[in-house]
Amino acid sequence: MALHVFFTTIFLAFSISAIIFFFFFFSRKSNKPKSLNLPPGPPGWPIVGNLFQVARSGKPFFQYVEDLLPKYGSIFTLKMGSRTLIILNDAKLVHEALIQRGPLFATRPPENPTRKIFSCNKFTVNAAVYGPVWRSLRRNMVQNMLSSSRIKEFRNVRDSAMDTLMDRITSEAKSNDGVVWVLRNARFAVFCILLGMCFGLEMDEQTIMKMDQVMKSVLMVLDPRIDDFLPILSPFFPEQRRKVQKVRKEQLDFMVPLIERRRKALKNPGSDPNAMSFSYLDTLFELKIDGRESSPSDAELVSLCSEFINGGTDTTATAVEWGIAELIDNPDVQHKLYEEIKNVVGNRTVSENDVDNMDYLQAVVKELLRKHPPTFFLLTHAVSEATKLGGYDIPTNANIEIFSNAIADDPKIWSEPKKFDPDRFFLRKEEADITGVTEVKMTPFGVGRRICPGLGLATVHLHLMIARMVQEFEWSAYPCNNKLDFTGKLEFTVVMKNTLRAIIKPRARD
């Protein structure tokens, strides 16, 4: 939650808080409901709760939460305006909630109005409440698009994107004295793959860049505002609401013609020479949703396609950036990985089939996902009925936030958790089920009923991209001998505070 983005406006809340509190105090009924036994947390102000403390700290929200861990421990509460946030930091509690009692904790809380516009009133896999709509959407995505057999059908798309990635890196290095931007190039490669998988159309670079611009505009406008936590302040943000409507219209205006182009290609096979044989969009045109008579509307198709593309682009590209940074900071790991690649594939280009024979590569990627989960917090959970967890009440209107970093950095789970050490998986054979079914020790994709459906596709991309990038180039810091800053910041995903630039040296093929 990028709360720090809008905390500059927090003091607007206090200009009217006295009035709100006066109204609240004198309008309460004498027969107050029984108070809940919520997890403990820092005391807050009337109405605004802990918003003032977070703003006054001057810290990003995740750092504010981190500072509370020593005092409040595995589960605590933050009151953020009208929202109650219950923060889970303990792996065992997360396992109990999301695995052992999965169905109860599998729904989503109410969305703010902005997000509802872009999710078409929660008509996406990630946003849908736990129920028939969610089951239909998720089942379709997993069975028809993200199964291992279906992923293999798009191998040519990935191979082409990887070749383009190597060419882009090489070209950029030649024109910049060997220096390249890691995240920008990785993001373009993943974006192209997911565009092809989603629309089944080969697109020129101008269309790709326009689509990227549209997607970024959507993500930017989704940053939370203070009125998301204090709805009474919404009249003070008319310009922001107009901007939301404008961005949504731009998204629809650009994407609906692409949807129509694919629809026509399916009706007239061979009419579009750039059409692929299959796409995610194909599975959505006539999709039957449990409890609904109609197929998805064009607006709903736009939301579903956007989810498919956005969900896998920045998460994977960010992981690649962190991965290359760790290989630069740990040259012994980079050398060991390169030697494994050479031993397995020799002089030919590494392929997806080679990954199964690269135990060290798999250990590197697993350690990468442990140490650098894509987000500080999993997507917010909620309970479908009031319950208890850890001895405390969990009401249905609470936002349940799982703090991924607390689990990844827990010394009770991991030896030297701050250290990037693939040998914990390669040599010492430490166990860590990435799905969390047997035990929660890391949560890069979430766990339980709402685990990321793209887990398999994401790991294919990560293994292939890192293997190709290490096979083709030796990576080092820019400027030379520069100590990398591993501070993270939230930009939809957790990216490096200082975007990684690196020096590459092409490797000779023996």
C-alpha positions in Angstrom: 0.0 0.0 0.0 1.7 3.1 -1.2 0.3 5.2 1.7 3.3 7.6 1.6 2.2 8.8 -1.8 -0.7 10.8 -0.5 0.2 11.5 3.1 1.2 15.0 2.1 -2.6 15.7 2.2 -3.2 14.1 5.6 -3.5 17.4 7.4 -6.6 18.2 5.5 -8.3 15.5 7.6 -7.5 17.4 10.8 -9.0 20.6 9.6 -12.4 19.0 9.8 -11.8 16.2 12.3 -13.2 18.2 15.2 -16.5 18.6 13.4 -16.6 14.9 12.5 -15.8 13.9 16.0 -18.4 16.2 17.4 -21.0 14.7 15.1 -19.8 11.1 15.9 -19.8 11.7 19.6 -23.3 13.1 19.9 -24.9 10.8 17.4 -23.9 7.5 19.1 -26.6 5.4 20.5 -26.5 4.7 24.2 -26.7 0.9 23.6 -23.2 0.6 22.1 -22.4 -2.8 20.5 -20.1 -5.1 22.4 -16.5 -4.0 21.8 -14.3 -6.3 19.8 -11.1 -7.9 21.1 -8.9 -6.8 18.2 -5.2 -7.4 18.1 -3.3 -4.7 20.0 -1.8 -1.7 18.2 -0.7 1.8 18.6 -3.4 4.1 19.9 -4.8 6.6 17.4 -6.9 9.7 17.1 -10.7 9.7 16.9 -11.9 9.2 13.4 -8.5 9.3 11.6 -7.0 6.5 13.7 -3.3 6.0 13.1 -3.1 8.1 9.9 -1.5 10.9 11.7 1.2 8.8 13.2 2.1 7.3 9.8 2.2 10.7 8.2 4.3 12.2 11.0 6.8 9.4 10.9 7.8 10.5 7.3 8.5 6.9 6.5 7.0 4.6 3.8 4.2 2.5 5.2 6.1 -0.7 5.2 8.9 0.8 7.3 6.4 2.2 9.7 5.0 -1.4 10.1 8.5 -2.8 10.4 9.2 -0.5 13.3 6.2 -1.8 15.2 7.2 -5.5 15.0 9.4 -5.5 18.1 6.6 -4.1 20.2 3.5 -5.7 18.8 4.8 -8.9 17.4 3.0 -11.4 15.1 -0.4 -9.8 14.8 -1.5 -6.2 15.4 -4.1 -3.6 14.4 -3.8 -0.2 12.7 -6.8 2.0 12.4 -6.5 3.9 9.1 -9.5 6.2 9.0 -12.6 4.1 8.2 -10.5 1.0 7.6 -9.2 -1.5 10.2 -6.0 -3.1 9.1 -4.9 -6.3 10.8 -1.3 -7.0 10.1 0.0 -10.6 10.1 3.8 -11.0 10.4 4.0 -14.6 11.6 4.4 -17.6 9.2 2.4 -19.9 11.4 -0.5 -17.5 11.7 -0.5 -17.0 8.0 -0.5 -20.8 7.4 -3.4 -21.2 9.8 -5.4 -18.4 8.1 -4.7 -19.0 4.4 -4.1 -22.8 4.3 -5.8 -24.5 7.3 -8.8 -22.2 7.2 -8.4 -21.1 3.6 -12.1 -20.7 2.5 -12.9 -18.4 5.5 -10.0 -16.0 4.7 -10.2 -16.2 0.9 -12.4 -13.2 0.1 -11.5 -9.5 -0.5 -12.6 -6.4 1.4 -14.7 -3.7 -0.3 -12.7 -1.9 -3.0 -12.3 1.9 -3.1 -14.3 3.5 -5.9 -11.3 4.0 -8.2 -10.3 0.4 -8.2 -13.9 -0.7 -8.8 -13.9 1.4 -12.0 -10.8 -0.5 -13.3 -11.9 -3.9 -12.1 -15.4 -3.5 -13.5 -17.0 -3.8 -10.1 -14.6 -6.6 -8.9 -14.9 -8.6 -12.1 -11.3 -9.8 -12.2 -9.5 -12.8 -10.7 -7.6 -10.8 -8.1 -10.5 -8.4 -7.1 -13.5 -10.8 -7.1 -15.0 -11.8 -3.8 -14.7 -15.5 -3.0 -17.6 -17.0 -4.8 -18.9 -18.2 -8.1 -17.6 -15.3 -10.2 -14.1 -15.7 -8.8 -14.2 -19.5 -9.3 -15.3 -19.1 -13.0 -12.7 -16.5 -13.8 -9.8 -18.3 -12.0 -10.7 -21.7 -13.4 -10.7 -20.3 -16.9 -7.4 -18.5 -16.5 -5.6 -21.5 -14.9 -7.0 -24.3 -17.0 -7.1 -22.6 -20.4 -4.1 -20.3 -20.2 -1.7 -21.1 -17.3 -1.5 -24.9 -17.3 2.0 -26.3 -18.0 0.9 -27.6 -21.4 -0.6 -24.3 -22.5 2.5 -22.4 -21.3 4.6 -24.6 -23.5 2.6 -23.6 -26.6 3.9 -20.1 -26.3 7.5 -21.1 -26.3 8.2 -19.5 -29.6 6.9 -16.2 -28.3 9.3 -16.4 -25.3 12.2 -17.4 -27.5 11.6 -14.4 -29.8 11.3 -12.1 -26.9 14.6 -13.4 -25.4 16.4 -12.9 -28.6 15.1 -9.4 -28.8 16.1 -8.8 -25.2 19.7 -9.8 -25.9 19.8 -7.6 -29.0 18.4 -4.6 -27.1 20.9 -5.0 -24.3 23.8 -5.4 -26.8 22.7 -2.4 -28.8 22.3 -0.2 -25.7 25.7 -1.2 -24.3 27.4 -0.4 -27.6 26.0 3.1 -27.6 26.6 3.7 -23.8 30.1 2.4 -23.2 28.9 -0.9 -22.0 26.2 0.4 -19.6 22.6 -0.8 -19.7 19.4 -0.2 -17.8 18.3 -3.6 -16.4 14.7 -3.0 -15.4 13.6 -1.2 -18.5 14.9 -3.9 -20.8 13.6 -6.8 -18.7 10.2 -5.1 -18.5 9.9 -4.7 -22.3 10.7 -8.3 -22.8 8.1 -9.6 -20.4 5.5 -7.1 -21.6 5.9 -8.3 -25.2 5.4 -11.9 -24.1 2.3 -11.2 -22.2 0.8 -9.0 -24.9 1.2 -11.9 -27.4 -0.3 -14.4 -25.0 -3.2 -12.1 -24.1 -4.3 -10.8 -27.5 -2.8 -13.4 -29.9 -1.6 -10.6 -32.1 1.9 -9.5 -33.2 2.1 -5.8 -32.6 4.6 -3.2 -33.9 6.7 -1.3 -31.5 4.6 1.8 -31.6 1.5 -0.1 -30.5 3.5 -1.9 -27.8 4.8 1.4 -26.4 1.3 2.9 -26.5 -0.1 0.0 -24.6 2.7 0.3 -22.1 1.8 4.0 -21.6 -1.8 3.1 -21.1 -1.0 0.4 -18.5 1.3 2.7 -16.6 -1.3 5.4 -16.5 -3.8 3.0 -14.9 -1.3 1.9 -12.3 -0.4 5.5 -11.4 -4.0 6.5 -11.0 -4.7 3.5 -8.7 -2.3 4.9 -6.0 -4.5 5.3 -2.9 -5.7 8.7 -1.8 -6.6 10.0 1.6 -10.3 9.9 0.8 -10.0 6.2 0.3 -9.5 6.0 4.1 -11.7 9.0 5.0 -14.6 8.8 2.5 -16.1 12.0 4.0 -13.2 13.9 2.3 -14.1 12.7 -1.2 -15.8 16.1 -2.2 -12.3 17.6 -1.8 -10.9 15.5 -4.7 -13.1 16.3 -7.8 -10.1 16.7 -10.1 -8.7 13.3 -9.1 -12.1 11.7 -9.9 -12.2 13.3 -13.3 -8.6 12.0 -14.0 -9.7 8.5 -13.1 -12.6 8.7 -15.6 -10.3 10.1 -18.2 -7.7 7.3 -17.8 -10.4 4.6 -17.9 -11.8 6.1 -21.1 -8.3 6.2 -22.7 -7.8 2.6 -21.7 -11.1 1.5 -23.2 -10.6 3.5 -26.4 -7.2 1.9 -27.0 -7.9 -1.7 -26.0 -11.4 -2.3 -27.4 -10.2 -2.0 -31.0 -7.5 -4.6 -30.3 -10.2 -6.8 -28.9 -12.3 -6.3 -32.0 -9.3 -7.1 -34.2 -8.8 -10.4 -32.4 -12.6 -11.2 -32.6 -12.5 -10.6 -36.4 -9.4 -12.7 -36.8 -11.2 -15.6 -35.1 -14.3 -15.2 -37.3 -12.2 -15.0 -40.5 -9.1 -17.3 -40.1 -6.2 -16.2 -42.2 -7.5 -12.6 -42.6 -4.9 -11.2 -40.2 -1.4 -12.4 -41.0 -0.2 -11.3 -37.6 -2.7 -13.3 -35.6 -1.5 -16.2 -33.5 -3.4 -19.5 -33.2 -4.5 -19.0 -29.6 -4.8 -16.3 -26.9 -6.2 -15.6 -23.4 -8.8 -13.3 -25.0 -10.2 -16.3 -27.0 -11.1 -18.0 -23.7 -13.0 -14.9 -22.6 -15.3 -14.1 -25.5 -17.9 -16.8 -24.8 -17.0 -17.4 -21.1 -19.9 -18.5 -19.0 -19.8 -17.2 -15.5 -21.6 -19.1 -12.8 -24.7 -17.1 -11.9 -24.7 -14.9 -15.0 -26.4 -15.4 -18.4 -24.2 -13.1 -20.5 -20.6 -13.3 -21.6 -18.2 -10.6 -20.4 -18.8 -7.1 -21.9 -16.1 -5.2 -23.7 -15.3 -3.2 -20.6 -15.0 -6.4 -18.6 -12.7 -7.9 -21.2 -10.5 -4.8 -21.0 -10.3 -5.3 -17.2 -9.5 -9.0 -17.5 -6.8 -8.4 -20.2 -5.3 -5.6 -18.2 -5.1 -7.9 -15.1 -3.4 -10.6 -17.1 -0.7 -8.2 -18.5 -0.1 -6.1 -15.4 -0.1 -9.0 -13.1 2.9 -10.6 -14.8 4.9 -7.7 -16.2 6.2 -5.6 -13.3 6.5 -8.5 -10.8 8.8 -10.5 -13.1 10.8 -7.6 -14.4 11.4 -6.3 -10.9 12.6 -9.8 -9.8 15.0 -9.8 -12.7 16.4 -6.4 -11.6 16.9 -7.6 -8.0 18.4 -10.9 -9.4 21.0 -9.2 -11.5 21.8 -6.8 -8.6 22.5 -9.8 -6.3 24.6 -11.5 -9.0 26.7 -8.3 -9.3 27.0 -8.0 -5.5 27.9 -11.7 -5.2 30.3 -12.4 -8.1 31.0 -15.9 -6.8 27.4 -16.8 -7.3 27.4 -15.3 -10.8 30.5 -17.3 -11.7 29.0 -20.6 -10.2 25.8 -20.0 -12.2 27.7 -19.4 -15.4 29.7 -22.5 -15.0 26.6 -24.6 -14.5 25.1 -23.1 -17.7 28.3 -23.9 -19.6 28.4 -27.5 -18.3 24.7 -28.1 -19.1 24.3 -26.5 -22.6 27.9 -26.1 -23.9 28.0 -23.7 -26.8 24.4 -23.6 -27.8 21.8 -21.1 -26.4 20.2 -22.1 -23.2 16.6 -23.2 -23.6 13.6 -23.8 -21.3 14.2 -27.6 -21.4 17.6 -27.0 -19.9 16.2 -25.5 -16.7 15.3 -28.8 -15.2 18.9 -29.8 -15.3 20.2 -26.6 -13.6 19.8 -27.1 -9.9 21.9 -24.1 -9.0 19.9 -21.8 -11.3 16.7 -23.0 -9.5 18.3 -22.3 -6.2 19.3 -18.8 -7.3 15.8 -18.0 -8.4 14.2 -19.5 -5.2 16.6 -17.5 -3.0 15.8 -14.4 -5.1 12.1 -14.8 -4.5 12.7 -15.4 -0.8 14.8 -12.4 -0.3 13.0 -10.0 -2.7 9.2 -10.8 -2.7 7.5 -8.7 -5.4 5.5 -6.7 -2.9 5.8 -5.7 0.8 2.3 -6.9 1.4 0.2 -9.6 -0.3 -3.1 -8.5 -1.9 -5.5 -7.7 0.9 -7.5 -10.6 2.3 -10.8 -10.5 4.3 -13.0 -13.0 6.1 -16.4 -14.0 4.8 -17.7 -14.2 8.4 -16.4 -13.0 11.8 -13.9 -15.3 13.4 -10.8 -15.4 15.7 -7.1 -15.7 14.9 -4.4 -15.8 17.5 -7.0 -15.3 20.2 -8.2 -12.1 18.7 -11.4 -11.1 16.9 -11.3 -10.8 13.1 -14.4 -8.9 11.9 -15.7 -9.1 8.4 -14.9 -5.4 7.6 -11.2 -5.7 8.4 -8.4 -5.6 5.9 -6.1 -8.6 6.6 -2.6 -7.6 5.4 0.2 -10.2 5.2 3.6 -8.6 5.6 5.8 -10.7 3.2 9.1 -9.1 4.3 8.6 -10.1 7.9 8.4 -13.7 6.9 11.3 -13.6 4.5 13.5 -11.9 7.2 12.4 -14.1 10.1 15.6 -15.5 11.9 13.4 -18.2 13.4 12.8 -19.5 9.9 16.0 -18.7 8.1 19.7 -18.7 9.0 21.2 -15.3 8.1 18.0 -14.1 6.4 19.5 -10.9 5.2 22.2 -12.8 3.2 21.7 -13.7 -0.4 22.7 -17.4 -0.2 21.5 -19.8 -2.9 23.5 -22.6 -1.2 20.8 -22.7 1.5 18.7 -24.5 -1.2 21.5 -26.0 -3.3 24.0 -27.5 -0.8 22.2 -27.4 2.6 18.9 -28.5 1.0 16.8 -26.3 3.2 13.1 -27.0 2.5 10.7 -24.3 1.5 7.5 -25.0 -0.3 6.9 -21.9 -2.4 3.2 -22.6 -2.4 3.1 -22.7 1.4 0.9 -25.8 1.5 3.1 -27.8 3.9 4.5 -24.8 5.7 4.7 -21.1 5.1 8.3 -19.9 4.9 8.2 -17.5 2.0 5.3 -15.8 0.2 6.4 -14.3 -3.2 3.2 -15.5 -4.8 0.9 -15.6 -1.8 -0.5 -18.8 -0.5 -3.8 -20.6 -0.2 -6.9 -20.2 -2.3 -5.8 -16.8 -3.6 -2.3 -17.8 -4.5 -1.1 -16.1 -7.7 -2.4 -18.2 -10.7 0.6 -17.1 -12.7 3.2 -18.8 -10.4 4.2 -21.3 -13.0 4.5 -18.8 -15.9 6.5 -16.4 -13.7 9.1 -19.0 -12.7 9.5 -20.0 -16.3 10.2 -16.4 -17.3 12.6 -15.9 -14.4 14.6 -19.0 -15.0 14.9 -18.4 -18.7 15.7 -14.6 -18.5 18.3 -14.9 -15.8 19.9 -17.9 -17.6 20.1 -16.1 -20.9 21.4 -12.9 -19.4 24.2 -14.7 -17.5 25.1 -16.9 -20.5 25.4 -13.9 -22.8 27.0 -11.3 -20.5 29.2 -10.9 -17.5 27.5 -8.3 -15.2 29.3 -5.8 -13.0 28.5 -2.6 -11.1 28.2 0.9 -12.6 30.2 2.9 -11.8 33.0 0.3 -11.5 33.4 -1.0 -7.9 30.3 0.9 -6.9 28.5 -0.6 -3.8 24.9 -1.3 -4.7 22.1 0.1 -2.6 19.6 -2.6 -1.9 17.0 -0.2 -0.5 13.6 -0.9 -2.0 10.7 1.4 -2.8 7.1 0.7 -3.8 6.1 1.4 -7.4 3.3 -1.1 -7.8 6.0 -3.7 -7.1 9.1 -3.3 -4.9 11.8 -1.8 -7.1 15.3 -0.8 -6.3 15.4 2.8 -4.9 18.2 3.6 -7.3 17.2 1.9 -10.6 20.0 -0.5 -11.5 22.4 0.4 -14.3 25.1 -2.2 -14.9 28.2 -2.7 -17.0 28.1 -5.8 -19.3 30.8 -7.6 -21.0 29.8 -10.1 -23.7 31.0 -13.6 -23.0 32.9 -15.5 -25.6 31.4 -18.8 -26.8 34.2 -21.4 -26.8 
